[in-house]
Amino acid sequence: MREKLRSLVAEMVRGGVPLDMACREFERTFVEEVLAAHDGNHSAAARELGIHRNTLSKKLEEPPSRLRRVSLAS
């Protein structure tokens, strides 16, 4: 898993993705995966993430990063 992450990070660095955008995208993807693993149950996902359910909802309300909009358009 670490090697896959290193490869992804290297690709992002070569693509000029700034650190703050990479962190936002990682967090968003991680949260979405945990939520999917709990079949959309916000309370269970928040518990696994160690955050309050309201915090999870706020994170999901944030607009997607520019990186996501660009990669989805491709």
C-alpha positions as CSV (number, residue, x, y, z in Angstrom):
1,M,0.0,0.0,0.0
2,R,2.8,2.4,0.8
3,E,4.3,1.9,-2.6
4,K,1.0,2.7,-4.3
5,L,0.7,5.9,-2.2
6,R,4.3,6.9,-3.1
7,S,3.5,6.4,-6.8
8,L,0.4,8.5,-6.6
9,V,2.2,11.2,-4.7
10,A,5.0,11.2,-7.3
11,E,2.5,11.6,-10.1
12,M,0.8,14.5,-8.3
13,V,4.2,16.2,-7.7
14,R,5.1,15.8,-11.4
15,G,1.7,17.2,-12.3
16,G,2.3,20.3,-10.1
17,V,-0.5,19.6,-7.6
18,P,0.0,21.8,-4.5
19,L,0.2,20.2,-1.1
20,D,-3.0,21.8,0.2
21,M,-5.0,20.5,-2.7
22,A,-3.5,17.0,-2.4
23,C,-4.3,16.9,1.3
24,R,-7.9,18.0,0.6
25,E,-8.4,15.5,-2.1
26,F,-6.9,12.7,0.0
27,E,-9.2,13.5,3.0
28,R,-12.3,13.8,0.8
29,T,-11.5,10.4,-0.9
30,F,-10.8,8.8,2.4
31,V,-14.0,10.1,4.0
32,E,-16.0,9.0,1.0
33,E,-14.5,5.5,1.1
34,V,-15.3,5.1,4.8
35,L,-18.8,6.3,4.3
36,A,-19.3,3.8,1.4
37,A,-18.0,1.0,3.6
38,H,-20.7,1.9,6.1
39,D,-23.4,2.0,3.3
40,G,-23.9,5.7,3.7
41,N,-24.4,5.6,7.5
42,H,-23.0,8.9,8.6
43,S,-23.0,8.0,12.3
44,A,-21.1,4.8,11.8
45,A,-18.6,6.5,9.4
46,A,-18.0,9.4,11.8
47,R,-17.4,7.0,14.6
48,E,-14.8,5.1,12.6
49,L,-13.2,8.4,11.5
50,G,-13.1,9.6,15.1
51,I,-15.1,12.8,14.3
52,H,-18.5,14.1,15.2
53,R,-21.3,13.3,12.7
54,N,-21.8,17.1,12.1
55,T,-18.2,17.4,11.2
56,L,-18.5,14.6,8.7
57,S,-21.6,16.3,7.2
58,K,-19.6,19.6,6.9
59,K,-16.7,17.9,5.2
60,L,-19.0,16.4,2.7
61,E,-20.7,19.7,2.0
62,E,-17.4,21.3,1.0
63,P,-17.1,21.7,-2.8
64,P,-14.7,19.3,-4.5
65,S,-11.2,20.4,-5.1
66,R,-10.1,21.8,-8.5
67,L,-8.1,18.6,-8.9
68,R,-11.2,16.5,-8.7
69,R,-13.1,18.7,-11.2
70,V,-10.2,18.6,-13.6
71,S,-9.7,14.8,-13.4
72,L,-13.5,14.1,-13.7
73,A,-13.7,16.3,-16.8
74,S,-10.9,14.3,-18.5
